[in-house]
Amino acid sequence: MKKLLLTGFLLLLIACQSATVEPSPTPEVVATRTLPTPVPVSSPQGATVTPTDIPIPIASPTPVLPERYFTEEFDAPLSHWSTLYASGDSSRVNILNENSVLTFELYSTITWLYVIYGAFEYEGVQVGTRVETQGSNMNAMGLICHYSEENGWYEFNVSSDGMYYVLYGQWLDENIARYTPLISDTSEHIQKGNATNEIGLDCYENILQLYINGKLLRKIDVAHIGLTGGKIGLSLASFDEAPVILAFDWVKVSGP
C-alpha cells in the first residue's frame, strides 16, 4: 500500500456559476512537504500521513456478480468496497455498517479516509450520496471519480460550515502525493451544522458537474488535467476538531 503524505488544502475562491460550463483556472500546485513522524497534532501543518487499510464488514466469500450501476443502501455486509486510512489515530476511528447506514466516527483530529468501489472503472459516471453530519463542523465529506493510482483522481468535498471545493489528487512517487485545488466557494444550498446533505458528482469526459441537495452548483472544464476514467468512491475527513461523525444513508452510481 502506498504511503500518502498529504499537504494542506489550498482553497481558491471562484465565483459560483450554476449552469454554464466554465474552464477551471490553471491550477496552482500545492507544494509538497516531508512531515515528521506521526504524533498527536492539532493542525494540518503537523500531520504525517501513513495509509493503512481499515477493515469494514465484508460479505460472504460466496462469489456474487457485482453490478456496474447500482444503489448501495447498506442493508447487508459490503463487498467490493475498500477503505484507505490516510491519517489520524486508527484506534480512534470506528466504522459501522448497521441499521442500513454506513457510519464513520472520527475521534481523532487530522484524519482522512477514502472508501473506493473497486469492482469497475468508469469513463462517464454519475455518483450521488446522502450523508448526515454529527459532531464538529470542521469536516469534509464528498465523492471521488476517475480514481487511479497512476493518474490521480477528482475529489468534490462539502463541509458542514457551508464550504465546497474540488481537488485534483495525484501520486508523485511511491511515498508522496499532492493535491491541486481547482475551485472553492460557499453555497446557500449546503445545510450547515448537524444536518443532512445530498451530494452529487457527474464526471463526463472533461466536464465535472457539482450538485448539492438537487441543485446544480456549477460545471467545470478539466480538460487541462484530462483524466479519462477510473474508480469511484467516498471521501471524508476531520481537521482541527473532533469528533466528526458522518453517516452515509446510500450511494448511487449511474451511467451517462
C-alpha positions as CSV (number, residue, x, y, z in Angstrom):
1,M,0.0,0.0,0.0
2,K,1.4,3.3,-0.9
3,K,2.2,5.8,1.8
4,L,0.4,9.2,1.3
5,L,1.8,12.4,2.6
6,L,-0.9,15.0,2.5
7,T,-0.4,18.7,2.0
8,G,-2.8,21.3,3.3
9,F,-5.8,22.1,1.2
10,L,-5.2,25.5,-0.5
11,L,-8.6,26.8,-1.4
12,L,-9.1,29.0,-4.4
13,L,-12.2,31.3,-4.2
14,I,-14.0,31.4,-7.5
15,A,-17.5,32.9,-8.2
16,C,-20.2,30.3,-8.5
17,Q,-21.9,30.0,-11.9
18,S,-24.7,27.4,-11.8
19,A,-25.3,26.4,-15.4
20,T,-22.6,27.3,-17.9
21,V,-19.5,25.3,-18.5
22,E,-16.5,27.2,-17.1
23,P,-12.9,26.4,-17.6
24,S,-11.1,25.9,-14.3
25,P,-8.1,28.2,-14.0
26,T,-4.6,27.0,-14.5
27,P,-4.2,25.1,-11.2
28,E,-1.8,26.3,-8.5
29,V,0.1,23.2,-7.4
30,V,0.3,22.8,-3.6
31,A,3.9,22.4,-2.6
32,T,4.7,19.0,-1.2
33,R,6.3,18.6,2.2
34,T,8.1,15.9,4.1
35,L,6.5,15.8,7.5
36,P,7.6,14.4,10.9
37,T,6.9,11.0,12.4
38,P,3.2,10.7,13.4
39,V,2.5,12.4,16.8
40,P,-0.8,13.8,18.2
41,V,-1.3,17.1,16.4
42,S,-3.7,20.0,16.4
43,S,-3.3,21.4,13.0
44,P,-2.7,20.1,9.4
45,Q,0.9,21.6,9.5
46,G,2.0,18.8,11.8
47,A,0.1,15.9,10.1
48,T,2.0,12.9,8.8
49,V,0.1,10.5,6.6
50,T,0.6,6.8,6.7
51,P,-2.1,5.0,4.7
52,T,-3.4,1.8,6.3
53,D,-6.3,-0.4,5.4
54,I,-9.1,-0.3,7.9
55,P,-11.3,-3.4,7.6
56,I,-15.0,-2.8,7.1
57,P,-17.6,-5.6,7.3
58,I,-17.5,-7.7,4.1
59,A,-19.9,-10.1,2.6
60,S,-19.8,-13.9,2.5
61,P,-16.9,-15.2,0.3
62,T,-19.6,-16.8,-2.0
63,P,-18.9,-15.2,-5.4
64,V,-21.5,-12.7,-6.4
65,L,-21.5,-10.9,-9.7
66,P,-21.3,-7.2,-8.9
67,E,-23.5,-4.6,-10.6
68,R,-21.9,-1.8,-12.6
69,Y,-24.7,0.7,-11.9
70,F,-26.5,0.4,-8.5
71,T,-27.8,2.0,-5.4
72,E,-26.0,0.8,-2.2
73,E,-28.3,1.2,0.8
74,F,-26.0,-0.6,3.3
75,D,-28.7,-3.3,4.1
76,A,-26.1,-6.1,4.1
77,P,-22.3,-6.5,4.7
78,L,-20.3,-4.8,1.9
79,S,-18.4,-6.3,-0.9
80,H,-16.1,-4.7,-3.5
81,W,-15.5,-1.7,-1.3
82,S,-12.2,-1.0,0.4
83,T,-11.3,1.7,2.9
84,L,-8.0,3.6,2.9
85,Y,-6.9,5.2,6.1
86,A,-4.8,8.1,5.2
87,S,-4.1,10.0,8.5
88,G,-5.1,10.0,12.2
89,D,-5.2,7.6,15.1
90,S,-6.7,4.4,13.7
91,S,-7.6,3.2,17.3
92,R,-10.0,6.2,17.5
93,V,-11.8,5.6,14.2
94,N,-14.9,3.4,14.2
95,I,-16.6,2.2,11.0
96,L,-20.1,0.8,11.5
97,N,-22.4,-0.8,8.9
98,E,-25.7,-1.3,10.7
99,N,-29.3,-0.1,10.5
100,S,-28.9,0.5,6.8
101,V,-26.3,3.2,7.4
102,L,-22.6,3.3,6.9
103,T,-21.2,5.4,9.7
104,F,-17.7,6.8,10.2
105,E,-16.9,8.0,13.7
106,L,-13.6,10.0,13.7
107,Y,-12.5,10.7,17.3
108,S,-9.0,11.9,16.2
109,T,-8.2,15.1,14.5
110,I,-6.4,15.4,11.2
111,T,-7.9,12.2,9.8
112,W,-8.5,11.4,6.2
113,L,-10.5,8.4,4.8
114,Y,-11.3,7.1,1.4
115,V,-13.7,4.4,0.5
116,I,-13.3,3.1,-3.0
117,Y,-15.6,0.8,-5.1
118,G,-13.1,-1.4,-6.8
119,A,-15.3,-3.7,-9.0
120,F,-15.4,-1.3,-12.0
121,E,-13.8,1.7,-13.6
122,Y,-15.9,4.3,-15.3
123,E,-15.3,6.6,-18.2
124,G,-18.5,8.5,-17.7
125,V,-20.5,8.3,-14.4
126,Q,-22.9,10.0,-12.1
127,V,-22.3,9.4,-8.4
128,G,-24.5,10.6,-5.5
129,T,-24.8,10.1,-1.8
130,R,-26.8,11.3,1.2
131,V,-24.9,11.9,4.4
132,E,-25.8,13.1,7.9
133,T,-23.3,15.1,9.9
134,Q,-22.9,14.9,13.7
135,G,-20.2,16.5,15.8
136,S,-17.7,19.1,14.6
137,N,-18.4,21.3,11.5
138,M,-14.7,21.2,10.7
139,N,-15.1,18.3,8.3
140,A,-15.1,17.2,4.7
141,M,-17.5,14.7,3.1
142,G,-17.8,14.0,-0.6
143,L,-17.2,11.9,-3.7
144,I,-14.4,10.7,-5.9
145,C,-14.3,9.9,-9.6
146,H,-11.7,8.8,-12.2
147,Y,-9.5,7.4,-9.4
148,S,-6.4,5.5,-10.3
149,E,-3.0,5.2,-8.5
150,E,-1.2,6.0,-11.7
151,N,-3.1,9.2,-12.9
152,G,-4.8,10.6,-9.8
153,W,-8.4,11.5,-9.2
154,Y,-11.0,14.2,-8.9
155,E,-12.5,14.9,-5.4
156,F,-15.6,17.0,-4.7
157,N,-15.9,17.8,-1.0
158,V,-18.5,19.6,1.1
159,S,-18.1,20.9,4.7
160,S,-21.0,21.5,7.1
161,D,-19.7,25.0,7.6
162,G,-21.0,25.8,4.2
163,M,-17.9,25.4,2.0
164,Y,-17.3,23.2,-1.0
165,Y,-14.2,22.6,-3.1
166,V,-12.8,20.4,-5.9
167,L,-9.3,18.9,-5.8
168,Y,-7.1,17.0,-8.2
169,G,-5.3,14.4,-6.2
170,Q,-2.1,12.9,-7.7
171,W,0.6,10.4,-6.6
172,L,4.0,11.9,-7.1
173,D,6.0,8.7,-6.3
174,E,6.0,5.7,-4.1
175,N,5.7,7.8,-0.9
176,I,4.3,11.2,-1.7
177,A,1.1,12.6,-3.1
178,R,-0.2,16.1,-3.6
179,Y,-3.5,17.9,-4.0
180,T,-4.1,20.7,-6.6
181,P,-7.1,22.8,-5.7
182,L,-9.3,23.6,-8.7
183,I,-12.2,25.6,-7.1
184,S,-13.7,26.5,-3.8
185,D,-16.7,28.5,-2.7
186,T,-19.6,28.7,-0.4
187,S,-23.2,27.8,-1.2
188,E,-26.5,28.6,0.4
189,H,-27.8,25.2,-0.7
190,I,-25.5,23.4,1.8
191,Q,-27.3,22.5,5.1
192,K,-24.9,23.7,7.8
193,G,-24.2,22.1,11.2
194,N,-25.6,18.8,12.2
195,A,-27.8,18.3,9.2
196,T,-28.3,16.0,6.1
197,N,-27.0,16.8,2.6
198,E,-27.2,15.1,-0.7
199,I,-24.0,15.4,-2.7
200,G,-23.7,14.7,-6.5
201,L,-20.8,14.5,-8.9
202,D,-21.0,13.9,-12.6
203,C,-17.8,13.0,-14.5
204,Y,-18.2,13.0,-18.3
205,E,-15.1,13.4,-20.5
206,N,-13.6,16.7,-19.4
207,I,-16.6,18.1,-17.6
208,L,-17.4,17.9,-13.9
209,Q,-20.9,18.8,-12.7
210,L,-21.4,19.5,-9.0
211,Y,-24.7,19.1,-7.1
212,I,-25.9,20.0,-3.6
213,N,-29.3,18.9,-2.5
214,G,-30.6,18.6,-6.1
215,K,-29.2,22.0,-7.2
216,L,-26.5,22.2,-9.9
217,L,-23.8,24.4,-8.4
218,R,-21.5,24.6,-11.5
219,K,-19.9,22.9,-14.4
220,I,-16.1,22.7,-14.6
221,D,-13.9,22.1,-17.6
222,V,-10.9,20.0,-16.5
223,A,-9.5,19.3,-20.0
224,H,-6.1,20.7,-18.8
225,I,-5.9,17.7,-16.5
226,G,-7.6,15.2,-18.8
227,L,-8.3,12.1,-16.6
228,T,-10.1,9.6,-18.8
229,G,-11.7,7.3,-16.3
230,G,-11.2,5.3,-13.1
231,K,-12.9,4.1,-9.9
232,I,-15.5,6.0,-7.8
233,G,-15.6,6.4,-4.1
234,L,-16.3,8.4,-0.9
235,S,-14.1,10.9,0.8
236,L,-14.3,12.2,4.4
237,A,-12.1,14.0,6.9
238,S,-11.7,15.7,10.2
239,F,-9.4,18.7,10.7
240,D,-8.7,20.6,13.9
241,E,-11.7,19.4,15.9
242,A,-13.2,16.0,16.8
243,P,-15.3,14.1,16.9
244,V,-16.6,14.1,13.3
245,I,-19.4,11.6,12.7
246,L,-20.6,11.1,9.2
247,A,-23.5,8.7,8.4
248,F,-23.9,7.7,4.7
249,D,-27.5,6.6,4.0
250,W,-26.9,5.5,0.4
251,V,-24.6,5.7,-2.6
252,K,-26.0,5.7,-6.1
253,V,-23.9,5.0,-9.2
254,S,-25.5,5.7,-12.6
255,G,-24.4,5.7,-16.2
256,P,-24.2,8.5,-18.7
